[in-house]
Amino acid sequence: MASSGASRWPSNSGNDGISDEQAVRLRERARFVRLETIRLISIAKVGHYSSVFSCAEIFSTLYYDTMRIRRGEPDWAERDRFLMGKGHAAVGQFPILADLDFFDRSWLDDYTRLGSPLGDHPDMRKVPGVDFSSGSIGHALSNGVGMALGGRFHGQDFNVFVLLGDGEMQEGQVWEAAISAATHRLGRLVAIVDRNGYQLDGKVDDVAAVEPLDEKWRAFGWEVHEVDGHDVVALANLLRKVKADTGREKPCCIIAKTVKGKGIDYMETEPGWHLGYLAPEDEARARETILEGAE
């Protein structure tokens, strides 16, 4: 079903495959996420560039192609739900929520300032369009299980999408939630793992190895797919197929292979950019690099 929030661009045409025009639009929205992330972090003076850049295409594809939402109606009861375990990537989510008219765009200009509802992590009590307040890693999937169960109980057919960091796979609560989801046959629950290979303390598998991720999710009773997390065509087509399979009883895990800091060469090779700040001259160059990537 098409997202009525996407009235300014080609709508999701179902399971026939994404068109060239739609792919161009999704790539443009991913660049928008990266550019706005840079702008907002310049206000805060510190932020999570690379964590957003690894999932920019995931954000773009979910909000502008996959999810059932209505522009300007963040509390629409039949909307698909989105939860984010890696809540520190909220700076990339907020521009999309404003773009969908869930709150006034002027809010972005006060990002993290005293009194602003927009902080370093998303707060569902303050920010329209945020379905889950995240910050402490590991809780999002459990809440996603609860939402999927709630939807079933009330006879609603919305889907629940949960974005998880790969470092988050080290949290035991994630696997408890995975067991629960499979036990309750929550076919409308989709977990997306942003497999960029890094966490705050370095390489994920140096801190605590999580591989083989695909085999682990399957062993926990989930349907598993792997995809290039920066390929909007592959992402959109896979998510459309997953969403169209309304008879599926297994919850679904998508392992999205991504690059932390994608789009800025030195962020892609330097894990220290998990949290940082671009000086004005570096910010200008980063913007140029992102825009050059569109050519």
ChimeraX attribute file (.defattr): number of C-alpha atoms within 10 A of each C-alpha:
attribute: neighborCount
match mode: 1-to-1
recipient: residues
	/A:1	16
	/A:2	18
	/A:3	20
	/A:4	17
	/A:5	21
	/A:6	19
	/A:7	13
	/A:8	9
	/A:9	13
	/A:10	16
	/A:11	19
	/A:12	23
	/A:13	14
	/A:14	16
	/A:15	17
	/A:16	10
	/A:17	16
	/A:18	21
	/A:19	15
	/A:20	10
	/A:21	10
	/A:22	22
	/A:23	19
	/A:24	13
	/A:25	20
	/A:26	27
	/A:27	20
	/A:28	16
	/A:29	20
	/A:30	23
	/A:31	22
	/A:32	19
	/A:33	25
	/A:34	30
	/A:35	20
	/A:36	20
	/A:37	25
	/A:38	23
	/A:39	18
	/A:40	21
	/A:41	21
	/A:42	17
	/A:43	15
	/A:44	15
	/A:45	13
	/A:46	15
	/A:47	24
	/A:48	22
	/A:49	27
	/A:50	29
	/A:51	29
	/A:52	27
	/A:53	29
	/A:54	26
	/A:55	31
	/A:56	29
	/A:57	28
	/A:58	25
	/A:59	22
	/A:60	25
	/A:61	28
	/A:62	21
	/A:63	23
	/A:64	29
	/A:65	33
	/A:66	26
	/A:67	27
	/A:68	22
	/A:69	27
	/A:70	21
	/A:71	17
	/A:72	19
	/A:73	16
	/A:74	19
	/A:75	14
	/A:76	13
	/A:77	12
	/A:78	14
	/A:79	19
	/A:80	21
	/A:81	22
	/A:82	21
	/A:83	24
	/A:84	30
	/A:85	25
	/A:86	26
	/A:87	25
	/A:88	24
	/A:89	27
	/A:90	23
	/A:91	30
	/A:92	28
	/A:93	23
	/A:94	28
	/A:95	22
	/A:96	22
	/A:97	21
	/A:98	19
	/A:99	14
	/A:100	23
	/A:101	18
	/A:102	20
	/A:103	19
	/A:104	12
	/A:105	16
	/A:106	9
	/A:107	16
	/A:108	21
	/A:109	13
	/A:110	17
	/A:111	22
	/A:112	20
	/A:113	13
	/A:114	9
	/A:115	9
	/A:116	14
	/A:117	19
	/A:118	21
	/A:119	20
	/A:120	19
	/A:121	18
	/A:122	26
	/A:123	20
	/A:124	14
	/A:125	12
	/A:126	13
	/A:127	21
	/A:128	19
	/A:129	27
	/A:130	23
	/A:131	21
	/A:132	22
	/A:133	19
	/A:134	22
	/A:135	19
	/A:136	13
	/A:137	20
	/A:138	24
	/A:139	23
	/A:140	29
	/A:141	27
	/A:142	19
	/A:143	18
	/A:144	26
	/A:145	24
	/A:146	16
	/A:147	19
	/A:148	24
	/A:149	19
	/A:150	12
	/A:151	18
	/A:152	14
	/A:153	9
	/A:154	8
	/A:155	9
	/A:156	14
	/A:157	14
	/A:158	21
	/A:159	23
	/A:160	25
	/A:161	25
	/A:162	23
	/A:163	23
	/A:164	25
	/A:165	25
	/A:166	25
	/A:167	27
	/A:168	22
	/A:169	21
	/A:170	18
	/A:171	13
	/A:172	12
	/A:173	17
	/A:174	20
	/A:175	18
	/A:176	13
	/A:177	21
	/A:178	21
	/A:179	17
	/A:180	17
	/A:181	28
	/A:182	20
	/A:183	14
	/A:184	14
	/A:185	17
	/A:186	22
	/A:187	23
	/A:188	27
	/A:189	26
	/A:190	28
	/A:191	24
	/A:192	22
	/A:193	26
	/A:194	26
	/A:195	25
	/A:196	24
	/A:197	19
	/A:198	23
	/A:199	20
	/A:200	14
	/A:201	12
	/A:202	15
	/A:203	15
	/A:204	22
	/A:205	15
	/A:206	12
	/A:207	14
	/A:208	11
	/A:209	13
	/A:210	17
	/A:211	12
	/A:212	8
	/A:213	16
	/A:214	17
	/A:215	12
	/A:216	14
	/A:217	20
	/A:218	15
	/A:219	11
	/A:220	18
	/A:221	19
	/A:222	26
	/A:223	20
	/A:224	20
	/A:225	15
	/A:226	16
	/A:227	15
	/A:228	16
	/A:229	26
	/A:230	22
	/A:231	18
	/A:232	26
	/A:233	22
	/A:234	16
	/A:235	23
	/A:236	26
	/A:237	20
	/A:238	19
	/A:239	19
	/A:240	23
	/A:241	14
	/A:242	22
	/A:243	23
	/A:244	13
	/A:245	12
	/A:246	12
	/A:247	9
	/A:248	15
	/A:249	18
	/A:250	21
	/A:251	25
	/A:252	26
	/A:253	24
	/A:254	25
	/A:255	22
	/A:256	23
	/A:257	20
	/A:258	23
	/A:259	23
	/A:260	27
	/A:261	26
	/A:262	23
	/A:263	21
	/A:264	20
	/A:265	11
	/A:266	12
	/A:267	19
	/A:268	18
	/A:269	13
	/A:270	13
	/A:271	19
	/A:272	15
	/A:273	20
	/A:274	21
	/A:275	14
	/A:276	14
	/A:277	17
	/A:278	18
	/A:279	10
	/A:280	10
	/A:281	8
	/A:282	11
	/A:283	16
	/A:284	12
	/A:285	13
	/A:286	21
	/A:287	19
	/A:288	13
	/A:289	14
	/A:290	17
	/A:291	16
	/A:292	10
	/A:293	11
	/A:294	10
	/A:295	5
